[in-house]
Every structure is written in C-alpha cells, then in structure tokens.
Amino acid sequence: MIRHIVMWKYKAELSLDDRNTLFEKLSVAAENMNGSIKGLIKAELIKNVNPQEKYDLCLYCEFETLEDINSYQEDPVHIAFKDIIMGNVFDRACIDAI
C-alpha cells in the first residue's frame, strides 16, 4: 500500500465562510473518488485545527501501487477535485510513502 498525502494552505484572501464552503465542496469531491478510481483504497480530506501549523488542508489517500497513483492523476474524478481546489490554495506539499 502507498499513502499519497497532499497538503495546502488557503489563500489569505479567503474568508472563514469561504474556507468552510470550500472544505465542504472538497470533502464531497474526495468522497466521490472512493470507489470510482482504480487502485484507490481510500480518499479523505482532513482539516487542520491547529493554527500554529503551516498547512490548512490535507488530502490523505491510500493506493494499491505507485502506478495507481500515476493513473489517478489523469482520472476525471480526481481532475474534478483539482478544479475545485486550484485558485483557492497555495504552498502545496506532497509525499508518496510506504
């Protein structure tokens, strides 16, 4: 199993209401990935609750293989997630780990 973990910061200009709305939309989009993408075992969006930490959001995914992660990048369900998040975040960090 490979864990694919991606973190972002919200853009500063997003209000608290905008952040909450975005989180809800992204949570639905992450849930839509479950059962829809080959090799994806689990996808979950996580909200940071500690303002002392650097990142606000985390997408935690589990895949069967690294090849599945590569295929996921081009999957329309994943692209729908990216379409929602892009433009609202910056400072992305990612790790694919065993």
C-alpha positions in Angstrom: 0.0 0.0 0.0 1.2 3.5 -0.9 0.0 6.6 1.1 -0.4 9.7 -1.1 -0.6 12.8 1.2 -1.0 16.3 -0.2 -1.3 19.5 1.9 -2.1 23.1 1.1 -2.6 26.5 2.6 -5.7 28.5 1.9 -5.1 31.8 0.1 -5.1 34.6 2.6 -8.0 36.4 0.9 -10.4 33.6 1.5 -12.8 34.5 4.3 -13.7 31.9 7.1 -17.1 31.3 5.4 -15.3 30.8 2.0 -12.9 28.3 3.6 -15.7 26.4 5.2 -17.6 26.2 2.0 -14.6 25.1 0.1 -13.8 22.4 2.6 -17.4 21.1 2.3 -17.1 21.0 -1.5 -13.7 19.3 -1.4 -14.9 16.8 1.1 -17.7 15.7 -1.3 -15.2 15.6 -4.2 -12.8 13.5 -2.1 -15.6 11.1 -1.1 -16.6 10.8 -4.8 -13.2 9.5 -5.5 -13.8 6.5 -3.2 -15.0 3.5 -5.3 -14.5 5.5 -8.6 -10.8 5.3 -9.2 -8.9 2.1 -10.0 -6.4 1.2 -7.2 -7.7 3.8 -4.8 -8.4 2.2 -1.5 -9.4 5.4 0.4 -9.5 9.1 0.0 -10.2 11.5 2.8 -10.0 15.3 3.2 -8.7 16.5 6.6 -8.9 20.0 8.1 -6.1 21.2 10.3 -7.4 22.5 13.7 -4.0 23.8 15.0 -3.4 27.4 13.7 0.3 27.1 14.8 0.8 24.6 11.9 1.7 25.5 8.4 -0.9 23.8 6.3 -4.7 24.1 6.4 -5.9 21.1 4.4 -4.7 17.6 3.8 -5.9 15.0 1.2 -5.0 11.6 2.5 -5.2 8.7 0.0 -4.2 5.1 0.1 -3.4 3.3 -3.2 -2.5 -0.3 -4.0 0.6 0.7 -6.1 2.6 3.7 -7.2 1.3 3.0 -10.8 -2.2 3.5 -9.5 -1.2 7.0 -8.2 0.1 7.8 -11.6 -3.1 6.8 -13.3 -5.2 8.7 -10.7 -3.5 11.9 -11.7 -5.4 11.7 -15.1 -8.7 10.3 -13.8 -11.7 12.7 -14.4 -12.9 12.3 -10.8 -9.5 13.5 -9.5 -9.4 16.3 -12.0 -12.8 17.4 -10.7 -11.3 17.7 -7.3 -8.3 19.7 -8.6 -10.7 22.0 -10.5 -12.3 22.9 -7.2 -9.1 23.4 -5.2 -7.0 25.3 -7.7 -7.1 29.0 -7.4 -8.0 28.8 -3.7 -4.8 27.4 -2.2 -1.1 27.7 -2.5 2.1 26.2 -1.0 1.4 22.6 -1.8 3.4 19.8 -0.3 3.1 16.1 -1.3 4.6 12.8 -0.3 4.0 9.2 -1.5 5.1 6.9 1.3 5.0 3.3 2.3 
